[in-house]
Amino acid sequence: MQGTVDGFSYGVVTPLVAFLMACLGGALGLRCTTRSLLVTHSWRPAWLALGSAAIGSGIWTMHFVAMMGFTIKETPIHYDKPITYASLGLAIVMVGVGIFIVGYRGATGTALFTGGTITGLGVASMHYLGMAGMHFDGRLSYNTLTVAASVVIAVVAATAALWAAGRVRGFLWSVGASMVMGLAVSGMHYTGMAALDVHLHLHGTSGSATGGSPATVLAPMLIGPLAFLLLAGVVVMFDPLMVMGRPTRRDVEDKPGVPATAVASHQHRPPPLRSGHRPVRDPRHHGSRTPQNR
């Protein structure tokens, strides 16, 4: 039996909030990735890890905020917590792989293609693993072509986001890039949901769903990722260089993945002395050797 599905039971509220969550995670992740390119090599992994967790948490939160508005008229929906949290871990890990590739190899060529593909597949895998954690008295089936389209959207969105992370420096440009990323991730989610068909078991249909609503089931699970996004936002807001979005002497080096500050300090380092040679003193600093007559 075909189930009666409603993906917008709260109207435009859940799509709008989901879009904002994707934008927030994308903005924080892009700014952290940009910050990683402006610091010394030892601090770069920490910023990249924070950016990975922010983007992964934002995408995961976006998905399950949108799922709050998803209902099946004939049966209640429950979520398997281990699978649901596993989808969060999968999103963070695979987004992290893509971000670390771009952070160390640069946002160009093979590195950008590889990182974007891995990150996009991670976003799509998170979506469908999260859907696998949804339990009800029936089963799900998907349209193959629509699923493929959603994966393509995820890969393109991830590649564009990683390119922006490696290239975009200004604050307003980063905000624009995060909005584009949020729109693409939301588009991927609802494209994946359009591929969905719900088939109910005949013995389980009772005419109305009983039990808690999806919002009451999912809300407690979202508290942790939301708190993390707020904490990451505080870290970004109180970092002056992060807010400015550009290093002091950026003109010294413009190669993605190479900290400009490290190159600048290397280029301004005085040349080493050769053995057997005394340092040449500036004549302007020589004192007068003329004896003074008293």
C-alpha positions as CSV (number, residue, x, y, z in Angstrom):
1,M,0.0,0.0,0.0
2,Q,1.3,3.5,-0.9
3,G,1.7,5.8,2.0
4,T,0.5,9.4,2.1
5,V,3.6,11.6,2.5
6,D,3.7,15.2,3.6
7,G,7.2,16.8,3.5
8,F,6.0,20.2,4.6
9,S,3.7,19.7,7.5
10,Y,4.9,22.9,9.1
11,G,4.7,24.9,5.8
12,V,7.8,26.9,4.9
13,V,9.1,27.0,8.5
14,T,11.1,23.8,8.3
15,P,12.6,24.5,4.8
16,L,13.6,28.0,5.9
17,V,15.2,27.0,9.2
18,A,16.9,24.1,7.5
19,F,18.4,26.4,4.9
20,L,19.6,28.8,7.6
21,M,21.3,25.9,9.4
22,A,23.1,24.8,6.2
23,C,24.2,28.5,5.7
24,L,25.4,28.8,9.3
25,G,27.5,25.6,9.1
26,G,28.8,26.5,5.7
27,A,29.8,30.0,6.7
28,L,31.6,28.8,9.8
29,G,33.3,26.1,7.9
30,L,34.4,28.3,5.1
31,R,35.8,31.0,7.5
32,C,37.7,28.3,9.5
33,T,39.2,26.9,6.3
34,T,40.2,30.4,5.2
35,R,41.8,31.0,8.6
36,S,43.8,27.8,8.3
37,L,45.5,29.2,5.2
38,L,46.6,32.3,7.1
39,V,48.4,30.7,10.0
40,T,51.6,28.7,10.6
41,H,51.7,25.0,9.6
42,S,51.3,23.7,13.2
43,W,47.9,25.5,13.7
44,R,46.4,24.5,10.4
45,P,45.0,21.1,11.4
46,A,43.1,22.6,14.3
47,W,41.3,25.1,12.1
48,L,40.6,22.6,9.3
49,A,39.2,20.1,11.9
50,L,36.9,22.9,13.3
51,G,35.8,23.8,9.8
52,S,35.0,20.2,9.0
53,A,33.0,19.7,12.1
54,A,31.1,23.0,11.5
55,I,30.1,22.1,7.9
56,G,29.3,18.5,8.8
57,S,27.2,19.6,11.8
58,G,25.4,22.2,9.7
59,I,24.5,19.8,6.9
60,W,23.3,17.2,9.4
61,T,21.3,19.7,11.4
62,M,19.8,21.0,8.1
63,H,18.7,17.5,7.2
64,F,16.9,16.7,10.4
65,V,15.3,20.1,10.8
66,A,13.8,19.5,7.4
67,M,12.8,16.0,8.5
68,M,10.7,17.5,11.3
69,G,8.2,18.5,8.6
70,F,8.1,15.0,7.1
71,T,5.2,12.8,8.1
72,I,3.4,9.7,6.8
73,K,-0.3,10.0,7.4
74,E,-1.0,6.3,8.1
75,T,1.9,5.5,10.5
76,P,4.2,7.2,13.1
77,I,7.9,7.6,12.4
78,H,10.7,6.8,14.8
79,Y,14.4,7.3,14.4
80,D,17.2,4.8,15.3
81,K,19.6,6.9,17.4
82,P,22.8,4.9,16.6
83,I,22.2,5.2,12.9
84,T,21.2,8.8,13.2
85,Y,24.4,9.8,15.0
86,A,26.5,7.6,12.7
87,S,25.2,9.8,9.8
88,L,26.6,12.8,11.7
89,G,30.0,11.2,12.2
90,L,30.1,10.2,8.5
91,A,29.3,13.7,7.4
92,I,32.1,15.2,9.6
93,V,34.7,12.6,8.5
94,M,34.1,12.8,4.8
95,V,33.8,16.6,4.7
96,G,37.0,16.7,6.7
97,V,38.8,14.6,4.1
98,G,37.8,17.0,1.4
99,I,38.7,20.1,3.5
100,F,42.1,18.7,4.5
101,I,42.9,17.9,0.9
102,V,42.2,21.5,-0.2
103,G,43.8,22.9,2.9
104,Y,47.2,21.2,2.1
105,R,47.1,20.9,-1.7
106,G,45.2,24.0,-2.7
107,A,41.8,24.7,-4.2
108,T,42.8,23.9,-7.8
109,G,43.0,21.0,-10.2
110,T,43.1,17.5,-9.0
111,A,43.0,18.4,-5.3
112,L,39.8,20.4,-5.8
113,F,38.1,17.7,-7.9
114,T,39.1,14.9,-5.4
115,G,38.2,16.9,-2.3
116,G,34.9,18.1,-3.8
117,T,33.9,14.6,-4.9
118,I,34.7,13.0,-1.5
119,T,32.9,15.8,0.3
120,G,29.8,15.6,-2.0
121,L,29.6,11.8,-1.6
122,G,29.8,12.3,2.1
123,V,26.9,14.8,2.1
124,A,24.8,12.4,0.0
125,S,25.8,9.4,2.2
126,M,24.8,11.3,5.3
127,H,21.4,12.0,3.8
128,Y,20.6,8.4,2.8
129,L,22.1,6.9,6.0
130,G,20.0,9.3,8.0
131,M,17.0,8.1,6.0
132,A,17.9,4.5,6.7
133,G,17.6,5.3,10.4
134,M,13.9,6.2,9.9
135,H,11.7,3.4,11.1
136,F,8.0,3.0,10.4
137,D,5.6,0.2,9.6
138,G,6.7,-0.1,5.9
139,R,9.6,0.4,3.7
140,L,11.2,3.0,1.5
141,S,12.1,2.8,-2.2
142,Y,14.0,5.3,-4.4
143,N,13.9,6.4,-8.0
144,T,17.5,5.7,-9.3
145,L,17.7,8.7,-11.7
146,T,16.5,11.2,-9.0
147,V,19.0,9.8,-6.5
148,A,21.8,10.2,-9.0
149,A,20.7,13.8,-9.6
150,S,20.8,14.5,-5.9
151,V,24.4,13.0,-5.7
152,V,25.5,15.2,-8.6
153,I,24.1,18.3,-6.9
154,A,25.9,17.4,-3.7
155,V,29.3,16.9,-5.5
156,V,28.9,20.2,-7.4
157,A,27.9,22.1,-4.2
158,A,30.8,20.6,-2.3
159,T,33.3,21.4,-5.0
160,A,32.1,25.0,-5.2
161,A,32.2,25.4,-1.4
162,L,35.8,24.1,-1.3
163,W,36.8,26.4,-4.1
164,A,35.4,29.3,-2.2
165,A,37.2,28.2,1.0
166,G,40.5,28.3,-0.8
167,R,39.9,31.4,-2.8
168,V,37.4,33.7,-1.2
169,R,38.9,36.1,1.4
170,G,36.5,38.9,2.1
171,F,33.8,38.5,4.7
172,L,30.9,39.5,2.4
173,W,32.1,37.1,-0.3
174,S,32.2,34.3,2.3
175,V,28.7,35.1,3.4
176,G,27.5,34.9,-0.3
177,A,29.4,31.6,-0.8
178,S,27.8,30.1,2.3
179,M,24.3,31.1,1.1
180,V,25.0,29.5,-2.3
181,M,26.2,26.4,-0.4
182,G,23.1,26.3,1.9
183,L,20.8,26.6,-1.2
184,A,22.7,23.8,-2.9
185,V,22.6,21.5,0.1
186,S,18.9,22.2,0.7
187,G,18.3,21.5,-3.0
188,M,20.2,18.2,-2.7
189,H,18.0,17.2,0.3
190,Y,14.7,17.9,-1.3
191,T,15.8,16.3,-4.6
192,G,16.6,13.2,-2.6
193,M,13.2,13.3,-0.9
194,A,11.5,13.6,-4.3
195,A,13.1,10.3,-5.2
196,L,11.3,8.6,-2.2
197,D,8.4,6.3,-2.3
198,V,6.7,4.9,0.9
199,H,5.2,1.4,0.9
200,L,3.2,0.5,4.0
201,H,2.5,-3.0,5.3
202,L,-1.2,-3.7,5.0
203,H,-1.6,-5.0,8.6
204,G,-0.1,-1.9,10.0
205,T,-2.4,0.8,8.5
206,S,-4.8,2.2,11.1
207,G,-5.9,5.3,9.2
208,S,-4.0,7.8,11.5
209,A,-0.5,8.1,12.9
210,T,-0.1,7.6,16.6
211,G,2.8,8.5,18.8
212,G,5.1,11.5,19.1
213,S,5.5,13.9,16.2
214,P,8.8,14.0,14.3
215,A,9.6,17.3,15.9
216,T,9.3,16.0,19.4
217,V,11.4,12.9,18.5
218,L,14.2,14.8,16.7
219,A,14.4,18.0,18.8
220,P,16.4,16.4,21.6
221,M,18.9,14.9,19.2
222,L,19.6,18.3,17.6
223,I,20.7,20.0,20.9
224,G,24.3,18.8,20.8
225,P,25.1,19.8,17.1
226,L,23.3,23.2,17.6
227,A,25.4,23.9,20.8
228,F,28.6,23.0,18.8
229,L,27.6,25.4,16.0
230,L,27.1,28.2,18.5
231,L,30.5,27.5,20.1
232,A,32.2,27.5,16.7
233,G,30.5,30.8,16.0
234,V,31.9,32.3,19.2
235,V,35.4,31.1,18.2
236,V,35.1,32.8,14.8
237,M,33.6,36.0,16.1
238,F,36.3,36.6,18.7
239,D,39.2,36.0,16.2
240,P,40.1,39.4,14.7
241,L,42.0,38.0,11.8
242,M,39.1,35.7,11.0
243,V,36.6,38.5,10.9
244,M,38.9,40.6,8.6
245,G,39.4,37.6,6.4
246,R,42.9,38.5,5.1
247,P,46.4,38.4,6.5
248,T,48.7,41.3,7.1
249,R,51.0,41.2,3.9
250,R,48.9,39.0,1.7
251,D,50.6,40.3,-1.4
252,V,53.8,38.3,-0.6
253,E,52.3,35.0,-1.6
254,D,49.0,34.1,-3.2
255,K,49.3,30.4,-3.6
256,P,46.4,28.4,-2.1
257,G,47.4,26.2,0.8
258,V,50.6,28.2,1.7
259,P,50.4,30.5,4.7
260,A,51.3,34.0,3.6
261,T,52.7,34.9,7.1
262,A,55.2,32.0,7.0
263,V,56.4,33.0,3.5
264,A,56.6,36.7,4.5
265,S,58.7,35.9,7.6
266,H,61.0,33.7,5.5
267,Q,61.5,36.3,2.8
268,H,62.3,39.1,5.3
269,R,64.8,37.0,7.2
270,P,68.4,38.4,7.0
271,P,70.9,36.4,5.0
272,P,73.3,34.2,7.0
273,L,76.9,35.2,7.5
274,R,79.7,33.5,5.7
275,S,82.4,31.9,7.7
276,G,85.4,34.2,8.1
277,H,83.6,37.4,7.2
278,R,82.8,40.1,9.7
279,P,79.4,41.7,9.5
280,V,79.4,45.0,7.6
281,R,78.2,47.8,9.7
282,D,76.1,50.7,8.3
283,P,78.4,53.8,7.9
284,R,75.6,55.9,9.3
285,H,76.0,54.1,12.6
286,H,79.8,54.5,12.8
287,G,80.9,56.9,15.5
288,S,83.4,59.6,14.7
289,R,87.1,58.6,15.3
290,T,88.4,62.2,15.1
291,P,90.0,63.1,18.4
292,Q,88.6,66.1,20.1
293,N,90.9,68.9,21.2
294,R,90.2,70.2,24.5
